[in-house]
Amino acid sequence: MTTVTRVSVTPAALSVIEELKQIHGNDLLFHQSGGCCDGSAPMIFPAKEFLVGDSDVQLGEIGGVPFYMHRSQFAYWEHTHLIIDAIKGNGGMFSLERPTGMRFITRSRLYSDEELQQLPPLK
């Protein structure tokens, strides 16, 4: 039986995550808010420099890094599986990948009815 997750990572994004761990250490986190501009992209931060609040939910982990989303944004995405990818370009202004020449993006697909029933509870 396959485990259904809320978020996954492509090999390209995993490679960038591993590069960032080498530079910044393992204590990182992803956050995707519903804000405009950079805030709507997945961004990675040192965990000690980003305060996760009661309005954030943890969707899972990718590459050993927890992935959070603002609760109001999750209301729009709750029926979709998020796939975090990396492409050439400039990342969010405060996101750690910006100097690498790569940026994280969110791809998605709808869950099947069966997958929706198998989703783990939010943290």
C-alpha positions, 0 to 999 in steps of 0.5 A: 500500500502506498502512503498518501502524502500532502507534499512531495519533492522532485529530484531537482528540488531535493538537490537544491535542498541538499546543497542548502543543508551543506551551507546552512545546516539541517535545521531548515523549514519551508513555508508557503503563505498566501501572500502576494509576490514572493509570499505565494512561492515556497520559501526555505529559511533557517528554522530559528529565523522563521516563527511558525504560528498557530495559523500555520499547518505542517503538511509534511516533510520534504528532504527532511525539512518540514513544510508549512503553509498558512491555514488560509492558503491551505483551505485553497490547496487541501484537495491537491497534492503539492509537488515542490520543484526547482527551476532556474531563476531567482527565488524569493527575496528572503529564501535561502535558495536565491543565491543558487540561481535556482528557485522553488516552485509549487506544482500540484495535482488533484487527489483521487477520492481514494487518496483523500480518504487516506490523507494523514491528519495535519500537524 
